Amino acid sequence: MRVRFNPFDAGFRRDPYPLYHRLRDADPVHRALGMWVLTRHAHVREVLRDREFSAGLIPTQVERRVDAGARIVRLGRASLVFTDNPEHARLRGLVNRAFTGVADLRPVVERATDDLMADAFARDVVDVVADLADPLPVAVLCAWMALPADVAGRVAAWTHDIRFLLEPGLMKDDDVARVTQVVDDFVLALADVITQRRARPGDDLISRLGAARTGGGDRLTDEEVAFVVIMSFVAGHETTTSLIGNALLALLRHPGQAALLRARPQLVASAVREALRYDSPLQMTKRLATRDGEIGGRAIRAGEVILLCLGAANRDPAVFAAPDAFDITRDTTGHVAFGDGLHGCLGGQLAQLQAQVVLEGLARHPRPLRLRSDEPLVWQDHSQIVRGLTRLPVAWGSA
Ligand code: HEM
């Protein structure tokens, strides 16, 4: 039977990996839904590393539906995620100067995790997604940016509203109007903060973005700083939530690996990397071909869209032996959960730090966690590209 990619299928959402394996074997450069769907690690990495493929998909999908002068149009044209070179190299060079010293944030992450866990530890049943994994990344980013309380209090709702920015094709007209408004409100709320930090810089992320300079004296404009802040929340919230949820689920489903981690806590970083590979929070990303070419023997034309299945590449047996096994001691070198090449993730270290701190914190409880068998797992379905649970209720097992 002919294999067909259908991301809307409920079974695919529950477990996409069997279909990825079939596609990779039978039709690794697959035509579906008007796109090329790539599932082999070698092909996915080749496209991620090739600058001839453009990341600039948002302008075409949003611009024709909003006012040409709208701020969201500038965000689509001038923010890191969607720009190509030479603009991307300029922005990334400046932003990289500010996104450093993530390891120093450990106390911040530990404090935010402890606050959330204090409450969770007091209860018998905990939803580790809603109670912990969902609020944590926003709390950590707000703390790193030292956002004033009135702005910080609105960030979670804004971020939820504009999550579509990474999937502009899913936006209905109502969504476009709301997202356009939220981008305006968000930038406006950040304007004063940025002005103050330029005048009296501290060691927070916004001050550092404002202070970043190239050798030639180039710097980010206020609006560019605001776009980096906004895209950090959009790109770093649900993905980190999903990493924490997916990592915990994998451990709960593999009690032998969970016991190994309790016995050897120094494996925590390796366990997080394996969770990223085994059940990648960002399953897909897209590129636009800018010239005619060829991938895996198939002709690709300029203007065609390519869907890169990162989750499939991370289960490719050509790179990872026994790819469906969750093994926290494996060498995960080469995983593409954070992408690769010039658009490779800016916040990967921060996300991993948060997942590590959560796993370490849960291990401090005298009793191990257990999955509640009476609760069906529900995978979120508002995003086509993020794989994560909407909730993960757990209970404390016997010591
Ligand atoms: C587990 C959590 C995360 C995962 C799985 C993840 C995954 C990714 C992937 C796959 C890309 C490349 C996309 C592409 O090439 O099309 C990317 C880019 C990016 N990520 Fe992350 N991310 C995570 C957390 C974060 C965090 C915490 C932040 C910010 C604080 C962040 C900010 C960004 C930004 C700004 C880019 C665009 C970089 C560029 O285009 O140069 N991410 N991420």
Residues whose N, C-alpha, C, O or C-beta is under 5 A from the ligand:
A	BS01	HEM	L80 V81 M231 S232 A235 G236 T239 T240 L243 P281 L282 T285 K286 V336 A337 F338 G339 L342 H343 G344 C345 L346 G347 G348 L350 A351
